[in-house]
Amino acid sequence: MGERKQLIRSKAPLRISFAGGGTDVPPYCDEQGGAVLNSTIDRFAYCTISPRKDNEITIRSLDYGVVEQWTANGDMFGYDGNLDLIKAVLNHFEVDRGFDMFLHCDAPPGSGLGSSSTVIVSIIGAMVEWLNEPMSPYDIANLAYVLERKELGLAGGKQDQYASVFGGFNFMEFRASDTIVTPLRIKSDILNELHYQLLLGNTGKTRDSSNIIQSQTRGYLQRDEQVLDALERTKRLAREMKDALLRGEIRHLGELLNESWESKKKFTSKISNERIDQIYDAALASGAIGGKISGAGGGGFMFFICEYDRKHRVANELTKLGVDIATYNFDKYGLQTWRYDDGPSH
């Protein structure tokens, strides 16, 4: 019989962003304040840590199809574009003992569901559980943001990390000095109706969000009037959509979603393209009230609020255009971690 093996696991949910995405990107949110409305869904990034008795580290990433072996010898890990998210977490916690790590995610990189931020949240979550670090949800989300955006310099905003840690429907406000996450208490009738009318699909084309975000930030820094107006309008729409959702006005939510998409496209020409426009127009023509890309833009997942009795038509039209319709539910738990004692092998 082999010995018992303790496993430390975490799972962090991916999110869909209804409104305000882009206003959570510095320097805009630091100077003007940002606001977003998002919800997590039941697709997750998973991390498993299995402690070892030596100081060897083995990382297996299912999504990237890589196996890496390192040694924990007290030195900082250098960044070379290869599994840097993990190295940043190890450096922060100054990990000096061996372990095996297994990672996988329910959505591909570039999906627009916040997958890279969700992965780093799952790694930090497992590490915090393993090392018994006293960290609040705000601490974990902020650390994920700092490591991803500042330490590694990956372009992007703040909402993904906070959405994944907190879970559920949240209205988030971002300022230079702080971030405030307001969980929304939405009646189950309203959530059921939203789920019934909301269609989520993968356009199949993944995108590099950093180019899109850099282009948007350039427009803001150059004080491009169109970009400034679009960002302000997007922020206002996030508040209006939050109110519509709490009141259960799903049709109005769909109309605001359409308005929000028109605003978002003005951030930069890279947000939409011919294929996305074709998908969007086909959805509206067949019964969608409004929709948008979930993420920076250019591809990945899109979602639509549809007339309930025409949602099937929208799905059929999108399928013809090569969109993979996704089954999903809303997630309300956010980051979860646990320990599991893997019994001895016989």
C-alpha positions as CSV (number, residue, x, y, z in Angstrom):
1,M,0.0,0.0,0.0
2,G,1.2,3.5,-0.9
3,E,1.1,6.4,1.5
4,R,-1.8,8.9,1.8
5,K,-1.5,12.0,-0.3
6,Q,-3.0,15.3,0.7
7,L,-4.4,17.4,-2.2
8,I,-5.2,21.1,-1.9
9,R,-7.6,22.2,-4.6
10,S,-9.2,25.4,-5.7
11,K,-11.7,26.4,-8.3
12,A,-12.4,30.0,-9.5
13,P,-15.3,30.9,-11.8
14,L,-15.1,32.7,-15.2
15,R,-17.3,35.7,-15.7
16,I,-19.4,37.5,-18.2
17,S,-19.3,41.2,-18.2
18,F,-22.6,43.0,-18.9
19,A,-21.5,46.6,-18.8
20,G,-18.7,49.0,-17.9
21,G,-15.8,46.8,-19.2
22,G,-13.0,49.1,-20.2
23,T,-13.7,51.6,-17.5
24,D,-11.8,49.3,-15.0
25,V,-8.5,49.8,-16.9
26,P,-6.0,52.2,-15.5
27,P,-5.2,55.1,-15.9
28,Y,-8.9,55.8,-16.7
29,C,-10.3,54.2,-13.6
30,D,-7.6,55.8,-11.4
31,E,-8.4,59.3,-12.7
32,Q,-12.1,59.2,-13.6
33,G,-13.4,56.2,-11.6
34,G,-14.7,53.0,-13.2
35,A,-17.9,51.0,-12.8
36,V,-18.8,47.5,-14.1
37,L,-21.6,45.0,-13.8
38,N,-20.7,41.3,-14.2
39,S,-21.7,37.8,-13.2
40,T,-19.7,34.6,-12.8
41,I,-20.8,31.4,-14.6
42,D,-20.3,27.7,-13.9
43,R,-17.1,27.4,-15.9
44,F,-14.0,27.3,-13.8
45,A,-10.2,27.4,-13.6
46,Y,-8.9,24.6,-11.4
47,C,-5.7,24.3,-9.5
48,T,-4.4,21.3,-7.5
49,I,-1.4,21.3,-5.3
50,S,0.1,18.1,-4.0
51,P,2.9,18.8,-1.5
52,R,6.2,16.8,-1.8
53,K,8.8,15.9,0.7
54,D,11.7,17.3,-1.5
55,N,12.1,20.7,-3.0
56,E,11.3,19.7,-6.6
57,I,8.3,21.4,-8.4
58,T,6.4,19.9,-11.2
59,I,3.8,22.0,-13.1
60,R,1.3,20.4,-15.5
61,S,-0.9,22.7,-17.5
62,L,-3.6,20.9,-19.4
63,D,-4.6,24.0,-21.4
64,Y,-1.1,24.7,-22.7
65,G,-0.1,21.0,-22.9
66,V,3.1,21.6,-21.0
67,V,4.9,19.9,-18.1
68,E,7.6,22.0,-16.4
69,Q,10.0,21.0,-13.7
70,W,11.7,23.5,-11.4
71,T,13.5,23.5,-8.1
72,A,12.5,25.5,-5.0
73,N,15.9,26.7,-3.8
74,G,15.0,30.1,-2.3
75,D,15.8,32.0,-5.5
76,M,13.3,34.1,-7.3
77,F,11.9,32.7,-10.5
78,G,12.8,34.7,-13.6
79,Y,10.0,35.7,-16.1
80,D,10.5,34.4,-19.6
81,G,6.9,34.2,-21.0
82,N,6.6,30.5,-19.9
83,L,4.0,30.0,-17.1
84,D,4.9,33.4,-15.7
85,L,1.6,33.6,-13.8
86,I,2.7,30.7,-11.6
87,K,6.2,32.1,-11.1
88,A,4.8,35.4,-10.0
89,V,2.7,33.7,-7.3
90,L,5.6,31.5,-6.1
91,N,7.8,34.6,-5.9
92,H,5.3,36.5,-3.9
93,F,4.8,33.7,-1.3
94,E,8.5,32.9,-1.4
95,V,7.7,29.2,-1.8
96,D,10.7,27.2,-0.7
97,R,9.3,23.6,-0.7
98,G,8.4,21.1,-3.4
99,F,5.0,20.3,-4.8
100,D,3.2,19.1,-7.8
101,M,0.7,21.4,-9.5
102,F,-2.1,20.5,-12.0
103,L,-3.9,23.3,-13.8
104,H,-6.8,23.4,-16.2
105,C,-9.5,25.8,-17.3
106,D,-13.0,25.3,-18.8
107,A,-12.4,28.1,-21.3
108,P,-9.4,28.6,-23.7
109,P,-7.1,31.6,-23.3
110,G,-8.5,34.6,-25.2
111,S,-12.1,33.5,-24.6
112,G,-13.2,36.9,-23.2
113,L,-14.4,35.2,-20.0
114,G,-11.5,36.5,-18.0
115,S,-9.6,33.2,-18.2
116,S,-6.0,34.3,-17.4
117,S,-7.1,36.3,-14.4
118,T,-9.3,33.4,-13.2
119,V,-6.3,31.1,-13.5
120,I,-4.1,33.3,-11.4
121,V,-7.0,33.6,-8.8
122,S,-7.2,29.8,-8.7
123,I,-3.4,29.5,-8.2
124,I,-3.4,32.1,-5.4
125,G,-6.5,30.4,-3.8
126,A,-4.8,27.0,-3.6
127,M,-1.5,28.6,-2.4
128,V,-3.3,30.5,0.4
129,E,-5.1,27.3,1.5
130,W,-1.9,25.3,1.5
131,L,0.2,27.9,3.3
132,N,-2.6,29.0,5.7
133,E,-2.2,32.6,4.7
134,P,-4.7,34.9,6.3
135,M,-6.1,36.8,3.3
136,S,-9.5,38.3,2.7
137,P,-11.3,38.1,-0.6
138,Y,-10.3,41.7,-1.3
139,D,-6.6,40.8,-0.5
140,I,-6.7,37.8,-2.9
141,A,-8.3,39.8,-5.7
142,N,-5.9,42.7,-5.3
143,L,-2.9,40.4,-5.2
144,A,-4.1,38.7,-8.5
145,Y,-4.4,42.2,-10.1
146,V,-1.0,43.4,-8.9
147,L,0.8,40.3,-10.0
148,E,-0.9,40.1,-13.4
149,R,-1.0,43.7,-14.3
150,K,1.9,45.3,-12.4
151,E,4.5,42.6,-11.8
152,L,4.1,40.9,-15.2
153,G,2.8,44.0,-17.1
154,L,0.0,42.2,-18.8
155,A,-2.5,44.8,-20.1
156,G,-6.0,44.7,-18.8
157,G,-8.4,45.9,-16.2
158,K,-9.4,45.0,-12.6
159,Q,-12.8,43.4,-12.9
160,D,-11.8,39.9,-13.8
161,Q,-9.8,39.2,-10.6
162,Y,-12.5,40.6,-8.3
163,A,-15.4,38.8,-10.2
164,S,-13.6,35.5,-9.9
165,V,-12.9,35.8,-6.2
166,F,-16.3,37.2,-5.1
167,G,-18.6,35.3,-7.5
168,G,-22.3,36.0,-8.2
169,F,-23.7,39.2,-9.7
170,N,-21.7,42.2,-8.6
171,F,-21.6,45.9,-9.2
172,M,-18.0,47.1,-8.9
173,E,-16.5,50.5,-8.6
174,F,-12.8,51.2,-9.2
175,R,-10.8,54.2,-8.0
176,A,-7.1,54.9,-7.5
177,S,-7.4,54.4,-3.8
178,D,-9.8,51.5,-3.5
179,T,-12.2,49.0,-5.1
180,I,-15.7,48.5,-3.8
181,V,-17.6,45.3,-4.7
182,T,-21.3,45.5,-4.1
183,P,-23.0,42.0,-4.3
184,L,-26.5,42.3,-5.9
185,R,-29.3,40.5,-4.2
186,I,-31.4,39.6,-7.2
187,K,-34.6,37.6,-6.8
188,S,-34.6,34.1,-8.0
189,D,-37.5,34.8,-10.4
190,I,-35.4,37.5,-12.1
191,L,-32.3,35.3,-12.3
192,N,-34.4,32.5,-13.8
193,E,-35.9,34.8,-16.4
194,L,-32.5,36.3,-17.3
195,H,-31.1,32.8,-17.7
196,Y,-34.0,31.8,-19.9
197,Q,-33.6,34.8,-22.2
198,L,-29.8,34.9,-22.3
199,L,-27.9,33.0,-25.0
200,L,-24.1,32.5,-24.6
201,G,-22.0,31.4,-27.6
202,N,-18.3,31.0,-28.5
203,T,-17.4,32.7,-31.8
204,G,-14.4,30.4,-31.8
205,K,-11.9,33.1,-32.6
206,T,-9.7,33.8,-29.7
207,R,-8.0,37.2,-29.4
208,D,-5.1,38.9,-27.8
209,S,-6.8,41.4,-25.5
210,S,-3.6,43.3,-24.7
211,N,-3.5,44.9,-28.2
212,I,-7.1,46.0,-27.9
213,I,-6.6,47.4,-24.4
214,Q,-3.4,49.2,-25.4
215,S,-5.2,50.8,-28.3
216,Q,-8.1,51.9,-26.1
217,T,-5.7,53.3,-23.4
218,R,-3.8,55.2,-26.2
219,G,-7.1,56.9,-27.2
220,Y,-7.8,57.9,-23.6
221,L,-4.3,59.3,-23.0
222,Q,-4.6,61.3,-26.3
223,R,-7.9,62.7,-25.0
224,D,-9.7,61.4,-28.1
225,E,-13.1,62.9,-27.7
226,Q,-14.9,59.8,-29.1
227,V,-13.1,57.5,-26.7
228,L,-13.7,59.8,-23.6
229,D,-17.4,60.1,-24.4
230,A,-17.7,56.3,-25.0
231,L,-16.1,55.5,-21.7
232,E,-18.3,57.9,-19.8
233,R,-21.4,56.5,-21.5
234,T,-20.3,53.0,-20.8
235,K,-20.0,53.8,-17.1
236,R,-23.4,55.4,-17.0
237,L,-24.9,52.3,-18.7
238,A,-23.4,50.0,-16.1
239,R,-25.4,51.9,-13.4
240,E,-28.5,51.8,-15.5
241,M,-28.2,48.1,-16.3
242,K,-27.7,47.4,-12.6
243,D,-30.9,49.2,-11.8
244,A,-32.8,47.5,-14.6
245,L,-31.6,44.1,-13.4
246,L,-32.6,44.7,-9.8
247,R,-36.0,45.7,-11.0
248,G,-36.3,42.7,-13.2
249,E,-36.6,44.7,-16.4
250,I,-35.0,42.1,-18.7
251,R,-36.2,43.6,-22.0
252,H,-34.8,47.0,-20.9
253,L,-31.6,45.3,-19.9
254,G,-31.4,43.9,-23.5
255,E,-31.9,47.4,-24.9
256,L,-29.2,48.9,-22.7
257,L,-26.9,46.0,-23.7
258,N,-27.3,47.0,-27.3
259,E,-26.5,50.6,-26.4
260,S,-23.5,49.5,-24.4
261,W,-22.2,47.5,-27.4
262,E,-22.5,50.5,-29.7
263,S,-20.5,52.5,-27.1
264,K,-17.9,49.9,-26.6
265,K,-17.1,49.7,-30.3
266,K,-16.0,53.4,-30.1
267,F,-13.2,52.6,-27.7
268,T,-11.0,51.4,-30.6
269,S,-11.6,50.0,-34.1
270,K,-10.1,46.6,-32.9
271,I,-13.1,45.7,-30.7
272,S,-15.3,44.5,-33.5
273,N,-14.6,43.1,-37.0
274,E,-16.6,41.9,-40.0
275,R,-17.3,38.5,-38.5
276,I,-18.5,39.9,-35.2
277,D,-20.7,42.5,-36.9
278,Q,-22.2,39.7,-39.1
279,I,-22.9,37.6,-36.0
280,Y,-24.4,40.5,-34.1
281,D,-26.6,41.6,-37.0
282,A,-27.8,38.0,-37.6
283,A,-28.7,37.7,-33.9
284,L,-30.7,41.0,-33.9
285,A,-32.5,40.1,-37.1
286,S,-33.6,36.7,-35.7
287,G,-34.9,37.9,-32.3
288,A,-32.1,39.2,-30.0
289,I,-32.9,42.5,-28.2
290,G,-29.2,43.3,-27.5
291,G,-25.9,41.7,-26.9
292,K,-22.1,42.2,-26.7
293,I,-18.8,40.5,-26.6
294,S,-17.8,39.4,-23.1
295,G,-14.3,40.7,-22.8
296,A,-12.0,43.2,-24.5
297,G,-13.3,42.4,-28.0
298,G,-12.1,40.9,-31.2
299,G,-13.5,37.4,-30.6
300,G,-14.2,34.9,-27.9
301,F,-17.6,34.5,-26.3
302,M,-20.6,36.7,-27.1
303,F,-24.0,36.8,-25.3
304,F,-27.4,38.0,-26.3
305,I,-30.7,38.7,-24.4
306,C,-33.4,37.4,-26.7
307,E,-37.2,37.4,-27.1
308,Y,-37.9,34.2,-25.1
309,D,-39.9,32.6,-27.9
310,R,-37.3,33.5,-30.5
311,K,-34.1,32.5,-28.6
312,H,-34.1,29.1,-30.5
313,R,-34.1,31.0,-33.8
314,V,-31.2,33.2,-32.7
315,A,-29.3,30.0,-31.7
316,N,-30.0,28.4,-35.1
317,E,-28.8,31.4,-37.0
318,L,-25.6,31.7,-34.9
319,T,-24.9,28.0,-35.3
320,K,-25.0,28.5,-39.1
321,L,-22.4,31.2,-38.7
322,G,-20.1,28.7,-36.7
323,V,-20.9,30.0,-33.2
324,D,-20.8,27.2,-30.6
325,I,-23.8,27.7,-28.3
326,A,-22.8,27.2,-24.7
327,T,-24.8,25.6,-21.9
328,Y,-24.1,27.4,-18.6
329,N,-25.6,28.5,-15.3
330,F,-24.8,31.5,-13.1
331,D,-22.3,30.8,-10.3
332,K,-22.9,32.4,-6.9
333,Y,-19.9,31.2,-4.9
334,G,-16.7,32.7,-6.3
335,L,-13.4,31.2,-5.4
336,Q,-13.6,28.0,-3.4
337,T,-10.7,26.0,-1.9
338,W,-10.6,22.7,-0.1
339,R,-8.4,19.8,1.0
340,Y,-8.8,16.2,0.0
341,D,-7.0,13.3,1.5
342,D,-6.3,10.9,-1.4
343,G,-6.4,7.4,0.1
344,P,-3.4,5.0,-0.2
345,S,-3.1,3.2,-3.5
346,H,-3.7,-0.5,-3.2
